[in-house]
């Protein structure tokens, strides 16, 4: 099974004391990120390996090859969501090359 490479997205944490997790948003460059954009919960962290997220099956990144808008929001203990911080037009390539063929032992 192929696997995606590493690309780290980092951010400064929210200053709110009741933040319990962060949500990662991703969309192709032509599609703006909104609260309706598909997201995944990445936990109470301040960086994420986008390759690992792609390998986990997060649909917007699984076959990412091109420029993508990335966003992160903070979620508090009551489920309130912050504004979404957006990094536009990030070049990503998580499509692996074809495997070698016709292996032989001589």
Secondary structure, DSSP 8 states (H G I E B T S, - for coil): -------EEE----S-TTEEEEEEEEEETTS---TTS-EEEEES-SEEEHHHHHHTT-HHHHT-EEEEEEEEEEEETT--B---EEEEEEEEE-------------
